[in-house]
Amino acid sequence: MIKGIQKKDFLGEKDIYYFLNYNLMNDYFLAIQAVNSYFNMELDKRSNNAKVYQTMMLLLSFVIVFILLGSMFPMYSHIQRIQGQIMRVFLDIPLYQVRRL
């Protein structure tokens, strides 16, 4: 029983049913839309901040890669020079000594 209305009288054709359904559901729908708009605004703020951070991290990673490649080039050339010296040493060994080893 809802304030004097029996369950059998609470049908869809009564005016009070439409009044309660429209007003209660309309308020609920408006509240859901308001909450949804708050979540959308927060999501937009976070996504814009994330784009800025991702762009900064990408640029920083490019800078680090170029710095590391620049620092590896002198090491690579030094290793190539040492490998050339080792090859010259082994090529200078006479063939009869290589067969004895």
Secondary structure, DSSP 4 states (H G I P E B T S, - for coil): -BTTB-TTT--TTSHHHHHHHHHHHHHHHHHHHHHHHHHHHHHHHHHHHHHHHHHHHHHHHHHHHHHHHHHHHHHHHHHHHHHHHHHHHHHTS-HHHHHH-
